[in-house]
Amino acid sequence: MDFLRPPTWADALAAKAEHPDAVPLQGGTDVMVELNFGARRPAALLDLTRIADLAGWDDDGGRIRVGAGVPYARLIDGLGDRLPGLAQAARTVGSPQIRNRGTVGGNLGAASPAGDSHPPLLAAGAVVEAESAARGTRMIPAAEFYTGVKRNALAPDELIRAFWTPPAPGPQYFSKIGTRNAMVIAVCSFAIALHPEERRVGTGIGSAAPTPVRAVAAEEFLSAELDWEGRTPLAVSAAQRFGALVADAAAPIDDVRGTADYRRHALSVMARRTLTWAWNDHAGDSRREAS
Ligand SMILES: Cc1cc2nc3c(=O)[nH]c(=O)nc-3n(C[C@H](O)[C@H](O)[C@H](O)COP(=O)(O)OP(=O)(O)OC[C@H]3O[C@@H](n4cnc5c(N)ncnc54)[C@H](O)[C@@H]3O)c2cc1C
């Protein structure tokens, strides 16, 4: 097996163009498990860890561009105030060791339906920056990035350079059900993001369909239902309807972690809870602004 260690991003793109079957390696928390268990024996590994600009972020106030190689632990510390939904999800990933190595770029590369960063990326309306030596940069909305079970929209010669997302314009929450509290793959998960200026709600569902998905009908219902100006308390019936529409958007299976019925039920509960937290925050902000 060849081990390619490009020193720059341009070298990495050139190496990927020359060896399209080379497997990119960032934190290695997915790749090394697959190698160690013999699930994969690639002709080459493409180690991206020498490329310094993958490990930083830029914030121009409008949108934050986060390099594919930023580990979860740094994202939580450095961006938790601006990307609270993603930071909440990052806090649930694995253990401190995994959060020190693992990255959102690697989560996107693996594209597991259970990956924890996907629901908050979908809810926030994030965009993936992919690049190839031959065709340059391609901006792929998260909603179009996941194409099947552990499959994504990348071409064989493309690499993920970064993801873009606005700093949270309103409350964001992530919720995950596991068979225990830590070091656990999601039985199912849910993220909500309020976009008050656009009077819009974003959602993301994890581990309850072949790919991470948005609950589009639930978003549309709630965006029209909420009293964005007056910020009146949430009607119980609206929260229940939202929960039911989120459950309807899932296409879960029965597996060792849970049944399809349980996943649908859990999603409706998580949707109601996260909505209540988010709306209470939004209404609380208005009370603080008024006082
Ligand atoms: C003990 C343990 C616990 C875990 N717990 C969780 C958990 O709770 N939640 C969760 O979501 N995940 C979990 N994982 C899985 C893993 O940690 C995450 O998916 C993590 O985000 C992977 O990031 P990485 O940088 O280590 O990726 P890597 O292993 O380096 O790569 C993952 C995939 O992405 C590809 N890739 C990496 N970088 C790029 C790039 N720049 N461009 C294109 N493709 C790229 C790789 O080729 C590979 O296919 C766990 C793993 C372990 C071993």
The ligand as an SDF file (V2000), in Angstrom:
LIG
                    3D

 53 58  0  0  0  0  0  0  0  0999 V2000
  -14.4560    4.5560   19.0570 C   0  0  0  0  0  0  0  0  0  0  0  0
  -15.1240    5.3760   18.0010 C   0  0  0  0  0  0  0  0  0  0  0  0
  -16.2520    6.1190   18.3400 C   0  0  0  0  0  0  0  0  0  0  0  0
  -16.9040    6.8830   17.3660 C   0  0  0  0  0  0  0  0  0  0  0  0
  -18.0120    7.5940   17.7310 N   0  0  0  0  0  0  0  0  0  0  0  0
  -18.6510    8.3440   16.8030 C   0  0  0  0  0  0  0  0  0  0  0  0
  -19.8040    9.0920   17.1710 C   0  0  0  0  0  0  0  0  0  0  0  0
  -20.2550    9.1020   18.3230 O   0  0  0  0  0  0  0  0  0  0  0  0
  -20.4100    9.8380   16.1930 N   0  0  0  0  0  0  0  0  0  0  0  0
  -19.9390    9.8740   14.9070 C   0  0  0  0  0  0  0  0  0  0  0  0
  -20.5140   10.5720   14.0690 O   0  0  0  0  0  0  0  0  0  0  0  0
  -18.8430    9.1700   14.5460 N   0  0  0  0  0  0  0  0  0  0  0  0
  -18.1970    8.4080   15.4510 C   0  0  0  0  0  0  0  0  0  0  0  0
  -17.0970    7.6780   15.0800 N   0  0  0  0  0  0  0  0  0  0  0  0
  -16.6560    7.7010   13.6810 C   0  0  0  0  0  0  0  0  0  0  0  0
  -15.5820    8.7710   13.3580 C   0  0  0  0  0  0  0  0  0  0  0  0
  -14.8850    9.1800   14.5260 O   0  0  0  0  0  0  0  0  0  0  0  0
  -16.2040   10.0030   12.6980 C   0  0  0  0  0  0  0  0  0  0  0  0
  -16.8780    9.6450   11.5100 O   0  0  0  0  0  0  0  0  0  0  0  0
  -15.1810   11.0960   12.3850 C   0  0  0  0  0  0  0  0  0  0  0  0
  -15.8590   12.2910   12.0600 O   0  0  0  0  0  0  0  0  0  0  0  0
  -14.2490   10.7250   11.2500 C   0  0  0  0  0  0  0  0  0  0  0  0
  -13.3140   11.7920   11.0830 O   0  0  0  0  0  0  0  0  0  0  0  0
  -11.7910   11.5040   10.7440 P   0  0  0  0  0  0  0  0  0  0  0  0
  -11.1330   12.8090   10.5160 O   0  0  0  0  0  0  0  0  0  0  0  0
  -11.1810   10.6150   11.7410 O   0  0  0  0  0  0  0  0  0  0  0  0
  -11.9590   10.7310    9.3380 O   0  0  0  0  0  0  0  0  0  0  0  0
  -11.0450    9.6460    8.6310 P   0  0  0  0  0  0  0  0  0  0  0  0
  -11.1170    8.3370    9.2970 O   0  0  0  0  0  0  0  0  0  0  0  0
   -9.6900   10.1990    8.3500 O   0  0  0  0  0  0  0  0  0  0  0  0
  -11.8440    9.5710    7.2370 O   0  0  0  0  0  0  0  0  0  0  0  0
  -13.1990    9.1690    7.2080 C   0  0  0  0  0  0  0  0  0  0  0  0
  -13.6710    9.0670    5.7390 C   0  0  0  0  0  0  0  0  0  0  0  0
  -13.6430   10.3390    5.1260 O   0  0  0  0  0  0  0  0  0  0  0  0
  -12.7340   10.3510    4.0110 C   0  0  0  0  0  0  0  0  0  0  0  0
  -12.0780   11.6660    4.0700 N   0  0  0  0  0  0  0  0  0  0  0  0
  -11.3760   12.1990    5.1180 C   0  0  0  0  0  0  0  0  0  0  0  0
  -10.9820   13.4520    4.8180 N   0  0  0  0  0  0  0  0  0  0  0  0
  -11.4270   13.7090    3.5560 C   0  0  0  0  0  0  0  0  0  0  0  0
  -11.3360   14.8440    2.6880 C   0  0  0  0  0  0  0  0  0  0  0  0
  -10.7130   15.9820    3.0490 N   0  0  0  0  0  0  0  0  0  0  0  0
  -11.9160   14.7490    1.4750 N   0  0  0  0  0  0  0  0  0  0  0  0
  -12.5720   13.6210    1.0930 C   0  0  0  0  0  0  0  0  0  0  0  0
  -12.6980   12.5140    1.8600 N   0  0  0  0  0  0  0  0  0  0  0  0
  -12.1400   12.5680    3.0800 C   0  0  0  0  0  0  0  0  0  0  0  0
  -11.8070    9.1680    4.2530 C   0  0  0  0  0  0  0  0  0  0  0  0
  -11.2260    8.6760    3.0780 O   0  0  0  0  0  0  0  0  0  0  0  0
  -12.7610    8.1760    4.8870 C   0  0  0  0  0  0  0  0  0  0  0  0
  -13.5490    7.5470    3.8960 O   0  0  0  0  0  0  0  0  0  0  0  0
  -16.4100    6.9140   16.0250 C   0  0  0  0  0  0  0  0  0  0  0  0
  -15.2590    6.1790   15.7030 C   0  0  0  0  0  0  0  0  0  0  0  0
  -14.6200    5.4330   16.6700 C   0  0  0  0  0  0  0  0  0  0  0  0
  -13.3870    4.6490   16.2860 C   0  0  0  0  0  0  0  0  0  0  0  0
  1  2  1  0
  2  3  1  0
  2 52  2  0
  3  4  2  0
  4  5  1  0
  4 50  1  0
  5  6  2  0
  6  7  1  0
  6 13  1  0
  7  8  2  0
  7  9  1  0
  9 10  1  0
 10 11  2  0
 10 12  1  0
 12 13  2  0
 13 14  1  0
 14 15  1  0
 14 50  1  0
 15 16  1  0
 16 17  1  0
 16 18  1  0
 18 19  1  0
 18 20  1  0
 20 21  1  0
 20 22  1  0
 22 23  1  0
 23 24  1  0
 24 25  2  0
 24 26  1  0
 24 27  1  0
 27 28  1  0
 28 29  2  0
 28 30  1  0
 28 31  1  0
 31 32  1  0
 32 33  1  0
 33 34  1  0
 33 48  1  0
 34 35  1  0
 35 36  1  0
 35 46  1  0
 36 37  1  0
 36 45  1  0
 37 38  2  0
 38 39  1  0
 39 40  1  0
 39 45  2  0
 40 41  1  0
 40 42  2  0
 42 43  1  0
 43 44  2  0
 44 45  1  0
 46 47  1  0
 46 48  1  0
 48 49  1  0
 50 51  2  0
 51 52  1  0
 52 53  1  0
M  END
$$$$
